[in-house]
Amino acid sequence: MNYEDNGFIKRVETDLVKYKCMISAIEVYQLFCYAKKIPKYGVYLEMGSMYGGSLYYARKAIEIARSKAQLISIEVNPQQELIDMIDGHDPVVTLIRGRVENILPLIKDNSIDLIFHDTDIGGNFLKQIIYHCGRILKKEGILIGHDYLKNKDRGFIETKQAVDEFFSGKVRLIEGTILYIASKKEIISAEKVLK
Ligand SMILES: C[S@@+](CC[C@H](N)C(=O)[O-])C[C@H]1O[C@@H](n2cnc3c(N)ncnc32)[C@H](O)[C@@H]1O
């Protein structure tokens, strides 16, 4: 693979697709491992897919696990690489073009196994998104979110702030990454504290 100095994968070239991935190699690995554990006929939801890099790996994990899970991507501005990857007739990926804040409230309670959130949204909007994640996740479901940074290096300080506030500072991170992780149970109990 081709890495940038900061560890992000620059471009992945396989026999199938050529596209950019916006998360680091270790984050790809972690996401892959969680996606592989999705139960049979489960559902993976990704918010923010851009070129399709992270979605590609989740899809690969599901393919390898043979779980026959479905993938849903909510993306306001899908790039051509993502559109080409799905090509209008991918049987396991559904691309919803739109804003997560409009689409999430329409998703049924207890319907999703794994959520990957990567839209760069922070502040109160992010708290609303986490709330909806708690609602739509199945009992054993998991949310993984990107961009939990401890400093202003890349301008995502609002993400950290919103996540800290939502979970009253009790945030679980995946080691070696800027991914935060929470089960449905953790989201629901955090949300009760907030009320
Ligand atoms: C960092 S990129 C996602 C990268 C991708 N997950 C990957 O690792 O390859 C963030 C994406 O979120 C999308 N986005 C930002 N705000 C959004 C919103 N409110 N609803 C849906 N998508 C949004 C942007 O268009 C952008 O493509």
The ligand as a Gaussian input file, in Angstrom:
#p B3LYP/6-31G(d) Opt

LIG

0 1
 C      -13.526000      12.403000       5.915000
 S      -14.646000      12.152000       4.622000
 C      -15.059000      10.430000       4.757000
 C      -13.924000       9.518000       4.411000
 C      -14.254000       8.031000       4.334000
 N      -14.943000       7.567000       5.522000
 C      -12.980000       7.231000       4.178000
 O      -12.348000       6.939000       5.197000
 O      -12.602000       6.898000       3.076000
 C      -16.083000      12.950000       5.222000
 C      -17.282000      12.862000       4.290000
 O      -18.436000      13.238000       5.007000
 C      -19.337000      13.868000       4.126000
 N      -20.280000      14.691000       4.920000
 C      -19.997000      15.835000       5.599000
 N      -21.107000      16.285000       6.208000
 C      -22.107000      15.407000       5.921000
 C      -23.472000      15.321000       6.270000
 N      -24.050000      16.250000       7.036000
 N      -24.198000      14.282000       5.809000
 C      -23.621000      13.334000       5.009000
 N      -22.324000      13.363000       4.647000
 C      -21.565000      14.382000       5.099000
 C      -18.426000      14.710000       3.219000
 O      -19.074000      14.974000       1.983000
 C      -17.207000      13.810000       3.078000
 O      -17.291000      13.074000       1.890000

